[in-house]
Structures are given as C-alpha cells and as structure tokens.
Amino acid sequence: MSNKNASATNLSPEVFARERYINRMEANEKAAAAGGAYDQGVPPYRAKNGLFAGKKKWWWIAGALLIVAIIAVAVGIAVSKSNKKDSATGAVKSDKNDPSNFEKDPDLHQSFYAMCYTPQDAQYDQGCKASIDAVIEDVQLMSQLTTRLRLYGADCGIPSLVLEAIEKTKVNMTVYLATWLPQPSATDATATYQRQVSELTSAIKQYGVDHVDGVTVGNEYLLNGGSETDLISKMADMRTTLKGLNLPKTIPVGTADAGSMVTTSLAQGSDYVMANVHAWFGELPVDQAAGWVWSYTANQEPASALQASPAPELFIAETGWPTGANATQFETLGAAQAGIPELNTFLDTYVCQANQNITAGDKFSKYFFFEFSDETWKDAMYGGVEAHWGLFTADRKLKTGLTLPNCSHP
C-alpha cells in the first residue's frame, strides 16, 4: 500500500486517490485472473478458519489568592499523577527511564516473519508529529510479533525514530529502511527525494547499520506510472550514496511494487525485489486467499525476478486482509469481505504455513505482513479499506476479536 503524500504530486488528493485506486484495481484484477488456478503446485494450506485599600478587601484578596494557590497545587498534583498514569498504563507498561524493561502481552506471539510499519503522525504534509515515545511503544509491541520491519519513506525522521527506538528498547529487530520516490512529473520530485535521502543517511551516520537489512527505493512507483529505467537508476544512485558512507557492511538496495509490475529487467537492477500481493484486491473469498498469495507469487510476474542473474532475494512486500472500510459499501469487493473474522481466517491459514515454507527453503514465501496498525490518515486521502489493515487500532490496541497465530518464524 502506498504511503504517498499528495503534496508530492501535481494532482489534487482526490484525483490522485482515484487514479491510484484505478491503477491498483486494474493491476490486481490482472493478478486475480492470472493466479486464479491456485491449486497448481500450491503448498498444502490448512483449512482453518492591582491592590485594594481596607482590611476587608485585603482579606478577600488574601482568601482568593489562597484558594487559587490551593487549586493550582491540586491541578499540578493531578496533572503529575495523570502523566505518571499515562506512562504506566499506556499500550505498553514500561520503565520510562529504561524502555528495554517493558511488560510482555500474553496475547502477542513471535509468529510473523516480517511486518510492514509506518509510525503514526509521520506524514510530511501533515506536520510530522511522530514522537520517539510513540515509536518506542510501537517497537515494544512489534518486537513481540516479529524481528523484521519494512518502512515506506524517510520523511519526518522516520529512519532515526525507528533506529533509536530499537536501540533504546534493545530488542531483536532489523529494518529495511526506505525512501519514497515521487513521480518525475511532480513539481517537487527532486527536492522530495533528496530530502529523504538526507534523512536516511543522517540516521545511518548516527545509529549505524547493525539493525539495517536493506534500503528500499520507492513503493509502487511503477504501478503509479513511473519508469523502470528511472527506478533502476535511483537504486544505483542509492548504492553509490551508501558506499560513500564507508559502512562496515554492504547494504542491499531494492524496491517494492505491485506484483504485476515485477520484471526480470527490474530484478536485474535490484539486490532484492518486494512484490505487493493482495488477494483482497483480486476480489477473492478469504478462504482462497492464502493459497492464491503463494501461487501468484510463484507462478506469475513476481517469479520472473528469480530469472535475473544473479537472482535477487524475493519478498512478498505486503499481504494481509482489511477489517473494515470508511463506508459500508466498501466493505466488500467481489467475493472479498472485510472484517475481523475474515482477518482471523487469513491469519490462521497463511502465517504459520508460510513460515514452514520459508524454513523449508521455499523462495516464494518470505513475507511482510500488512500491517502493524491502522493508518487513519488514509481515510481522507484514499478512502475505502486503505486505512483498515492493521492488526492493532491506531491507538495501539489489538483489535477486539482478533486472535494472533502462535507459531515460530525463521
């Protein structure tokens, strides 16, 4: 899913959203048609579901001042208690002076190979309100689900926030950093991209690369009309930039796009390829979704990445299931139905089996689950189900009725 800011395009948010939706639908209808026969070589997915004169006036003033003072003290104490309460009873109970000391949630399990993540309030055109405390809390929660994250951009200091949070919480976590790549036709395309490169390199200089698995250039750049040649060139530029930092290890540089946009030539210019594969947009019933995701990845365009020489690592960049929409009419798409029961079905039939496939060496099963939490800003920008893919609500609560799978991941 795109985390694009509409300010980086010449289109109005409404027009951009509509065109993006049409692009996505066309690509995924094509994917559904191509990957419909999901029984062809599919691993066996389980079927689970002033002062005054006079003494009197003076006493009135003194009394009033005393009352004000008492109220002020009371308010101060209340605020102090409230702040302490917020710190101790938020989404994660932890030691504010040592974020590595936090209480684990028994309902969360280290079952996900990798997770898609965008911090709340980290949109450039909305003022960059993301805070380190909030990201720390996110990382504390996500560390109970997975050991790998992928990001979507570098605006608002996202790379620094995430790397600092990992450092402070001392969790076992690595991350694929990212730079958003605007369309060349956007009026501020160069400035937007360079701003993000600056944010990313600044974070690497400060926090190092011990927790960095890769740098992803662009997300759905090709789906939204970008040039493959331009994208490959930008990846090459990023490698040059990283090499100039004299890092202790080589950081792979890749890209993420709709599965239908993956080609061998794109893979030839990538160290890794991430393909977004969503059965929802293929209008499939959820009980067919898990098998279809694997089959489409293994038998259609994403598989062409492995024909490059050398072959890059292939990931499913996004896969998941929405739990709702911004309006009732958008809660269904063909045979696909959004909801908590449906997400439970997808979790139950996909996650643990995919983990087993990865452990067995399958090249088409490495996935980033979409996504950690709902992104409410997308309701206004895109509408439909776009804001409703999270395992957690925007305020970091596991969605009511959701049961997470309990199995190990490689």
TORBANU-260679 format. One record per residue (C-alpha): chain; x, y, z. Coordinates in steps of 0.5 Angstrom, whole numbers, plus 500, padded with zeros to 3 digits. Example, Ala and Ser with C-alpha at 12.3 -4.5 7.8 and 13.67 -1.06 7.14 Angstrom:
2
+-------+-----+-----+-----+
: torke :  xx :  yy :  zz :
+-------+-----+-----+-----+
:     A : 525 : 491 : 516 :
:     A : 527 : 498 : 514 :
+-------+-----+-----+-----+
//
This chain:
410
+-------+-----+-----+-----+
: torke :  xx :  yy :  zz :
+-------+-----+-----+-----+
:     A : 500 : 500 : 500 :
:     A : 502 : 507 : 499 :
:     A : 504 : 512 : 504 :
:     A : 505 : 517 : 499 :
:     A : 504 : 525 : 501 :
:     A : 499 : 528 : 496 :
:     A : 504 : 534 : 496 :
:     A : 509 : 531 : 492 :
:     A : 505 : 530 : 486 :
:     A : 501 : 535 : 481 :
:     A : 495 : 532 : 482 :
:     A : 490 : 534 : 488 :
:     A : 489 : 529 : 493 :
:     A : 482 : 527 : 491 :
:     A : 484 : 526 : 484 :
:     A : 491 : 522 : 486 :
:     A : 487 : 518 : 490 :
:     A : 482 : 516 : 485 :
:     A : 488 : 515 : 480 :
:     A : 492 : 511 : 485 :
:     A : 485 : 506 : 486 :
:     A : 484 : 505 : 479 :
:     A : 491 : 503 : 478 :
:     A : 491 : 498 : 484 :
:     A : 485 : 495 : 481 :
:     A : 487 : 494 : 474 :
:     A : 493 : 491 : 477 :
:     A : 490 : 487 : 482 :
:     A : 485 : 484 : 477 :
:     A : 490 : 482 : 472 :
:     A : 493 : 479 : 478 :
:     A : 487 : 475 : 480 :
:     A : 486 : 473 : 473 :
:     A : 493 : 470 : 472 :
:     A : 493 : 467 : 479 :
:     A : 486 : 464 : 480 :
:     A : 489 : 457 : 479 :
:     A : 492 : 457 : 486 :
:     A : 492 : 449 : 486 :
:     A : 498 : 449 : 481 :
:     A : 504 : 447 : 486 :
:     A : 501 : 451 : 492 :
:     A : 503 : 448 : 499 :
:     A : 498 : 445 : 503 :
:     A : 495 : 451 : 507 :
:     A : 491 : 449 : 513 :
:     A : 483 : 450 : 512 :
:     A : 482 : 454 : 519 :
:     A : 479 : 459 : 520 :
:     A : 492 : 591 : 582 :
:     A : 491 : 592 : 591 :
:     A : 485 : 595 : 595 :
:     A : 485 : 599 : 601 :
:     A : 482 : 597 : 607 :
:     A : 482 : 591 : 611 :
:     A : 476 : 587 : 609 :
:     A : 478 : 588 : 602 :
:     A : 485 : 585 : 604 :
:     A : 482 : 579 : 607 :
:     A : 478 : 578 : 601 :
:     A : 484 : 578 : 596 :
:     A : 488 : 574 : 601 :
:     A : 483 : 569 : 601 :
:     A : 482 : 569 : 594 :
:     A : 490 : 568 : 593 :
:     A : 490 : 562 : 598 :
:     A : 484 : 559 : 594 :
:     A : 488 : 560 : 587 :
:     A : 494 : 557 : 590 :
:     A : 491 : 551 : 593 :
:     A : 487 : 550 : 586 :
:     A : 494 : 551 : 583 :
:     A : 497 : 546 : 587 :
:     A : 492 : 541 : 587 :
:     A : 492 : 541 : 579 :
:     A : 499 : 541 : 579 :
:     A : 499 : 534 : 583 :
:     A : 493 : 532 : 579 :
:     A : 497 : 533 : 572 :
:     A : 503 : 530 : 575 :
:     A : 499 : 524 : 577 :
:     A : 496 : 524 : 570 :
:     A : 503 : 524 : 567 :
:     A : 505 : 518 : 571 :
:     A : 499 : 514 : 570 :
:     A : 499 : 515 : 562 :
:     A : 507 : 513 : 563 :
:     A : 505 : 507 : 567 :
:     A : 498 : 505 : 564 :
:     A : 499 : 506 : 556 :
:     A : 499 : 501 : 551 :
:     A : 505 : 498 : 554 :
:     A : 507 : 498 : 561 :
:     A : 515 : 500 : 562 :
:     A : 520 : 504 : 565 :
:     A : 520 : 511 : 562 :
:     A : 528 : 511 : 564 :
:     A : 529 : 504 : 561 :
:     A : 525 : 503 : 555 :
:     A : 528 : 496 : 555 :
:     A : 524 : 494 : 561 :
:     A : 517 : 493 : 559 :
:     A : 512 : 488 : 560 :
:     A : 510 : 483 : 555 :
:     A : 503 : 482 : 553 :
:     A : 501 : 474 : 553 :
:     A : 496 : 475 : 547 :
:     A : 502 : 477 : 543 :
:     A : 507 : 472 : 539 :
:     A : 513 : 472 : 535 :
:     A : 510 : 469 : 529 :
:     A : 511 : 474 : 524 :
:     A : 517 : 473 : 519 :
:     A : 517 : 481 : 518 :
:     A : 512 : 487 : 519 :
:     A : 510 : 493 : 515 :
:     A : 511 : 499 : 519 :
:     A : 509 : 507 : 519 :
:     A : 509 : 511 : 525 :
:     A : 503 : 515 : 527 :
:     A : 503 : 522 : 525 :
:     A : 509 : 521 : 521 :
:     A : 506 : 525 : 514 :
:     A : 510 : 531 : 512 :
:     A : 505 : 535 : 509 :
:     A : 501 : 534 : 516 :
:     A : 507 : 537 : 520 :
:     A : 511 : 531 : 522 :
:     A : 508 : 530 : 529 :
:     A : 511 : 523 : 530 :
:     A : 515 : 522 : 537 :
:     A : 520 : 518 : 540 :
:     A : 516 : 516 : 546 :
:     A : 510 : 513 : 541 :
:     A : 515 : 510 : 536 :
:     A : 519 : 506 : 542 :
:     A : 512 : 504 : 544 :
:     A : 511 : 501 : 537 :
:     A : 517 : 498 : 537 :
:     A : 516 : 495 : 544 :
:     A : 509 : 492 : 541 :
:     A : 512 : 489 : 535 :
:     A : 518 : 486 : 538 :
:     A : 513 : 481 : 541 :
:     A : 511 : 480 : 534 :
:     A : 517 : 480 : 529 :
:     A : 524 : 481 : 529 :
:     A : 524 : 485 : 522 :
:     A : 521 : 491 : 519 :
:     A : 520 : 495 : 513 :
:     A : 519 : 502 : 512 :
:     A : 516 : 506 : 507 :
:     A : 520 : 513 : 507 :
:     A : 525 : 517 : 511 :
:     A : 521 : 524 : 512 :
:     A : 519 : 526 : 519 :
:     A : 526 : 523 : 521 :
:     A : 523 : 516 : 521 :
:     A : 529 : 512 : 520 :
:     A : 532 : 516 : 526 :
:     A : 526 : 515 : 530 :
:     A : 526 : 507 : 529 :
:     A : 533 : 506 : 530 :
:     A : 533 : 510 : 536 :
:     A : 527 : 506 : 539 :
:     A : 531 : 499 : 537 :
:     A : 537 : 502 : 541 :
:     A : 533 : 504 : 547 :
:     A : 529 : 498 : 547 :
:     A : 535 : 493 : 546 :
:     A : 530 : 489 : 542 :
:     A : 532 : 484 : 537 :
:     A : 530 : 488 : 531 :
:     A : 532 : 489 : 524 :
:     A : 529 : 494 : 519 :
:     A : 529 : 495 : 512 :
:     A : 530 : 503 : 511 :
:     A : 526 : 507 : 505 :
:     A : 526 : 513 : 501 :
:     A : 519 : 515 : 498 :
:     A : 520 : 516 : 490 :
:     A : 516 : 521 : 487 :
:     A : 514 : 521 : 480 :
:     A : 519 : 525 : 476 :
:     A : 513 : 530 : 474 :
:     A : 512 : 532 : 481 :
:     A : 514 : 539 : 482 :
:     A : 518 : 538 : 488 :
:     A : 520 : 531 : 486 :
:     A : 528 : 532 : 486 :
:     A : 527 : 536 : 493 :
:     A : 523 : 531 : 496 :
:     A : 527 : 525 : 494 :
:     A : 534 : 529 : 496 :
:     A : 530 : 531 : 503 :
:     A : 529 : 524 : 504 :
:     A : 536 : 521 : 502 :
:     A : 539 : 526 : 507 :
:     A : 534 : 524 : 513 :
:     A : 536 : 517 : 511 :
:     A : 544 : 518 : 511 :
:     A : 543 : 522 : 517 :
:     A : 540 : 516 : 521 :
:     A : 545 : 512 : 519 :
:     A : 551 : 516 : 521 :
:     A : 548 : 517 : 528 :
:     A : 546 : 510 : 529 :
:     A : 550 : 505 : 525 :
:     A : 548 : 499 : 521 :
:     A : 547 : 494 : 526 :
:     A : 540 : 494 : 525 :
:     A : 539 : 495 : 518 :
:     A : 538 : 490 : 513 :
:     A : 537 : 494 : 507 :
:     A : 534 : 500 : 504 :
:     A : 528 : 500 : 499 :
:     A : 528 : 506 : 494 :
:     A : 520 : 507 : 492 :
:     A : 514 : 504 : 493 :
:     A : 509 : 502 : 488 :
:     A : 513 : 507 : 483 :
:     A : 512 : 503 : 477 :
:     A : 504 : 502 : 479 :
:     A : 503 : 509 : 479 :
:     A : 506 : 511 : 472 :
:     A : 514 : 511 : 474 :
:     A : 519 : 509 : 469 :
:     A : 523 : 502 : 471 :
:     A : 529 : 506 : 468 :
:     A : 529 : 512 : 473 :
:     A : 528 : 507 : 478 :
:     A : 534 : 503 : 477 :
:     A : 538 : 509 : 476 :
:     A : 535 : 511 : 483 :
:     A : 537 : 505 : 486 :
:     A : 544 : 505 : 483 :
:     A : 545 : 512 : 486 :
:     A : 543 : 510 : 493 :
:     A : 548 : 505 : 493 :
:     A : 553 : 510 : 491 :
:     A : 551 : 514 : 497 :
:     A : 552 : 509 : 502 :
:     A : 558 : 507 : 499 :
:     A : 561 : 514 : 500 :
:     A : 559 : 513 : 508 :
:     A : 564 : 508 : 508 :
:     A : 560 : 503 : 512 :
:     A : 562 : 497 : 516 :
:     A : 558 : 492 : 511 :
:     A : 555 : 493 : 504 :
:     A : 547 : 495 : 505 :
:     A : 543 : 492 : 500 :
:     A : 539 : 496 : 496 :
:     A : 532 : 494 : 493 :
:     A : 525 : 497 : 491 :
:     A : 518 : 495 : 492 :
:     A : 512 : 495 : 487 :
:     A : 505 : 491 : 486 :
:     A : 507 : 484 : 484 :
:     A : 504 : 485 : 477 :
:     A : 510 : 490 : 476 :
:     A : 516 : 486 : 477 :
:     A : 520 : 484 : 471 :
:     A : 527 : 481 : 470 :
:     A : 530 : 487 : 468 :
:     A : 528 : 491 : 474 :
:     A : 530 : 485 : 478 :
:     A : 537 : 485 : 475 :
:     A : 538 : 492 : 478 :
:     A : 536 : 490 : 485 :
:     A : 539 : 487 : 490 :
:     A : 532 : 485 : 493 :
:     A : 525 : 485 : 490 :
:     A : 519 : 486 : 494 :
:     A : 512 : 485 : 491 :
:     A : 506 : 487 : 494 :
:     A : 501 : 481 : 493 :
:     A : 494 : 482 : 496 :
:     A : 488 : 477 : 495 :
:     A : 483 : 482 : 497 :
:     A : 484 : 487 : 491 :
:     A : 484 : 480 : 487 :
:     A : 476 : 480 : 490 :
:     A : 477 : 473 : 492 :
:     A : 474 : 470 : 498 :
:     A : 478 : 470 : 504 :
:     A : 479 : 462 : 505 :
:     A : 482 : 462 : 498 :
:     A : 487 : 468 : 500 :
:     A : 493 : 464 : 503 :
:     A : 494 : 459 : 497 :
:     A : 493 : 465 : 492 :
:     A : 498 : 469 : 495 :
:     A : 503 : 464 : 494 :
:     A : 501 : 461 : 488 :
:     A : 501 : 468 : 485 :
:     A : 508 : 470 : 487 :
:     A : 511 : 463 : 485 :
:     A : 507 : 463 : 478 :
:     A : 506 : 470 : 476 :
:     A : 510 : 476 : 475 :
:     A : 514 : 476 : 482 :
:     A : 517 : 470 : 480 :
:     A : 521 : 473 : 474 :
:     A : 525 : 476 : 479 :
:     A : 529 : 470 : 480 :
:     A : 531 : 469 : 473 :
:     A : 535 : 475 : 473 :
:     A : 543 : 474 : 474 :
:     A : 545 : 474 : 480 :
:     A : 538 : 473 : 482 :
:     A : 536 : 478 : 488 :
:     A : 532 : 476 : 494 :
:     A : 525 : 476 : 493 :
:     A : 520 : 478 : 498 :
:     A : 512 : 479 : 499 :
:     A : 512 : 486 : 501 :
:     A : 505 : 487 : 503 :
:     A : 500 : 482 : 504 :
:     A : 494 : 482 : 509 :
:     A : 487 : 483 : 510 :
:     A : 483 : 489 : 512 :
:     A : 478 : 489 : 518 :
:     A : 473 : 495 : 515 :
:     A : 473 : 501 : 511 :
:     A : 471 : 508 : 511 :
:     A : 464 : 507 : 509 :
:     A : 459 : 500 : 509 :
:     A : 459 : 500 : 501 :
:     A : 467 : 499 : 501 :
:     A : 467 : 493 : 506 :
:     A : 466 : 488 : 500 :
:     A : 470 : 488 : 494 :
:     A : 467 : 482 : 489 :
:     A : 467 : 476 : 494 :
:     A : 472 : 479 : 499 :
:     A : 469 : 481 : 505 :
:     A : 473 : 486 : 510 :
:     A : 472 : 484 : 518 :
:     A : 475 : 481 : 524 :
:     A : 473 : 474 : 523 :
:     A : 476 : 474 : 516 :
:     A : 483 : 477 : 518 :
:     A : 483 : 471 : 523 :
:     A : 482 : 466 : 517 :
:     A : 487 : 469 : 513 :
:     A : 492 : 469 : 519 :
:     A : 490 : 462 : 521 :
:     A : 491 : 460 : 514 :
:     A : 497 : 464 : 512 :
:     A : 502 : 466 : 517 :
:     A : 504 : 459 : 520 :
:     A : 504 : 455 : 513 :
:     A : 508 : 461 : 510 :
:     A : 513 : 460 : 516 :
:     A : 514 : 453 : 515 :
:     A : 515 : 454 : 507 :
:     A : 521 : 459 : 509 :
:     A : 524 : 454 : 514 :
:     A : 524 : 449 : 508 :
:     A : 528 : 454 : 503 :
:     A : 522 : 456 : 499 :
:     A : 524 : 462 : 495 :
:     A : 517 : 465 : 494 :
:     A : 514 : 465 : 502 :
:     A : 518 : 471 : 505 :
:     A : 513 : 476 : 507 :
:     A : 512 : 483 : 511 :
:     A : 505 : 482 : 514 :
:     A : 501 : 489 : 512 :
:     A : 501 : 492 : 517 :
:     A : 502 : 493 : 525 :
:     A : 497 : 499 : 526 :
:     A : 491 : 502 : 522 :
:     A : 493 : 509 : 519 :
:     A : 487 : 513 : 520 :
:     A : 490 : 519 : 515 :
:     A : 489 : 515 : 509 :
:     A : 481 : 515 : 510 :
:     A : 481 : 522 : 508 :
:     A : 487 : 521 : 503 :
:     A : 485 : 515 : 500 :
:     A : 478 : 512 : 503 :
:     A : 476 : 505 : 502 :
:     A : 479 : 500 : 506 :
:     A : 486 : 503 : 506 :
:     A : 486 : 506 : 513 :
:     A : 484 : 499 : 516 :
:     A : 489 : 494 : 515 :
:     A : 492 : 494 : 522 :
:     A : 493 : 488 : 527 :
:     A : 492 : 494 : 532 :
:     A : 488 : 500 : 532 :
:     A : 491 : 507 : 531 :
:     A : 492 : 508 : 539 :
:     A : 496 : 501 : 539 :
:     A : 490 : 496 : 542 :
:     A : 490 : 489 : 539 :
:     A : 483 : 489 : 535 :
:     A : 478 : 486 : 539 :
:     A : 476 : 479 : 537 :
:     A : 483 : 478 : 534 :
:     A : 487 : 472 : 535 :
:     A : 494 : 472 : 533 :
:     A : 497 : 466 : 531 :
:     A : 502 : 462 : 535 :
:     A : 508 : 459 : 532 :
:     A : 515 : 460 : 531 :
:     A : 518 : 464 : 525 :
:     A : 525 : 463 : 522 :
+-------+-----+-----+-----+
//
